[in-house]
Amino acid sequence: MKLITAYIQPHKLNDVKQALLDAGVGKMSVTNALGCGAQQGYEESYRGVKFEVNLLKKVRIEIAVNEDYVDKTIDAIIASAQSGQIGDGKIFVTELVECIRIRTKEKGSSAIG
């Protein structure tokens, strides 16, 4: 079992959701996030005062999958979120120690679905 966490551009969310559905992955958690990476933000001017915006809007997607869905999930995210520009995002894959479905008390890979 793995937890896939992806940070993507907000305008790519619908494309990523559709690509994941096409790959057979329909369960995910989505939250708004702020962050910076290689982009390092940008500078704006408001009423003559310059200020630096270094925390950019991102979307965080978390998906728990069984081993046979790891590559499909990663490939779907990359294919739909990639623009080739700096700031496309990152994907992190971490080991899941346990998963428990609250309703049925199922544990392990059967709880992920």
C-alpha positions as CSV (number, residue, x, y, z in Angstrom):
1,M,0.0,0.0,0.0
2,K,1.3,3.4,-0.9
3,L,0.2,7.0,-0.3
4,I,0.7,9.2,-3.3
5,T,0.8,12.9,-2.6
6,A,0.9,15.3,-5.6
7,Y,1.2,19.1,-5.7
8,I,-0.1,20.5,-8.9
9,Q,-1.2,23.8,-10.5
10,P,-4.8,24.6,-9.6
11,H,-5.9,25.0,-13.2
12,K,-4.8,21.4,-13.9
13,L,-7.1,19.8,-11.3
14,N,-9.9,18.9,-13.6
15,D,-7.5,17.3,-16.1
16,V,-5.9,15.3,-13.4
17,K,-9.2,14.1,-12.0
18,Q,-10.3,13.0,-15.4
19,A,-7.0,11.2,-16.1
20,L,-7.2,9.4,-12.8
21,L,-10.8,8.3,-13.5
22,D,-9.7,7.0,-16.9
23,A,-6.9,5.0,-15.1
24,G,-9.5,3.5,-12.7
25,V,-8.6,5.6,-9.7
26,G,-11.6,7.4,-8.3
27,K,-10.8,7.9,-4.6
28,M,-8.8,10.9,-3.6
29,S,-8.6,13.8,-1.2
30,V,-8.0,17.3,-2.5
31,T,-6.9,20.4,-0.5
32,N,-5.7,23.9,-1.4
33,A,-2.1,24.6,-0.5
34,L,0.5,27.3,-0.6
35,G,4.1,26.7,-1.4
36,C,7.2,27.5,-3.3
37,G,9.8,25.5,-5.1
38,A,12.1,26.3,-8.0
39,Q,9.7,29.0,-9.1
40,Q,10.7,31.1,-6.1
41,G,7.6,33.3,-6.5
42,Y,7.3,36.7,-8.2
43,E,7.3,40.4,-7.5
44,E,4.2,42.6,-7.7
45,S,3.5,46.2,-7.3
46,Y,0.4,47.6,-5.5
47,R,0.0,51.4,-5.4
48,G,3.6,51.9,-6.0
49,V,4.8,49.5,-3.3
50,K,6.6,46.5,-4.5
51,F,6.2,43.2,-2.6
52,E,7.3,39.7,-3.2
53,V,4.8,36.8,-3.5
54,N,6.8,33.7,-2.7
55,L,4.0,31.3,-1.6
56,L,2.1,30.3,-4.7
57,K,-1.3,28.6,-4.9
58,K,-1.1,24.8,-5.5
59,V,-3.5,21.9,-5.1
60,R,-2.6,18.9,-3.0
61,I,-4.0,15.5,-4.0
62,E,-3.7,12.5,-1.7
63,I,-4.4,9.0,-3.0
64,A,-4.0,5.8,-1.2
65,V,-3.5,2.9,-3.6
66,N,-2.6,-0.8,-3.6
67,E,0.7,-1.8,-5.3
68,D,-0.8,-2.6,-8.6
69,Y,-2.2,1.0,-9.0
70,V,1.0,2.9,-8.1
71,D,2.4,3.3,-11.6
72,K,-1.0,3.9,-13.2
73,T,-1.7,6.7,-10.8
74,I,1.7,8.3,-11.2
75,D,1.5,8.1,-15.0
76,A,-2.0,9.6,-15.0
77,I,-0.9,12.6,-12.8
78,I,2.2,13.3,-14.9
79,A,0.4,13.0,-18.2
80,S,-2.4,15.4,-17.2
81,A,-0.5,17.9,-15.0
82,Q,2.7,18.3,-17.1
83,S,3.1,21.5,-19.0
84,G,6.9,21.5,-19.3
85,Q,7.1,24.8,-17.4
86,I,8.7,25.3,-14.1
87,G,6.1,25.0,-11.3
88,D,4.3,21.9,-12.7
89,G,4.5,20.3,-9.2
90,K,5.8,17.3,-7.4
91,I,4.7,13.7,-6.6
92,F,5.7,12.0,-3.4
93,V,5.2,8.3,-2.8
94,T,5.3,7.0,0.8
95,E,4.7,3.6,2.3
96,L,1.4,3.1,4.1
97,V,1.7,1.1,7.2
98,E,-2.0,0.5,7.8
99,C,-5.4,1.4,6.4
100,I,-8.6,0.9,8.2
101,R,-12.1,1.4,6.8
102,I,-14.2,2.9,9.7
103,R,-17.6,1.5,8.5
104,T,-16.6,-2.1,8.2
105,K,-13.4,-2.2,10.3
106,E,-11.6,-3.8,7.3
107,K,-7.8,-3.5,7.4
108,G,-5.0,-3.5,4.8
109,S,-5.4,-3.5,1.1
110,S,-9.1,-4.4,1.1
111,A,-9.8,-1.3,3.1
112,I,-8.3,0.9,0.4
113,G,-10.7,-0.5,-2.3
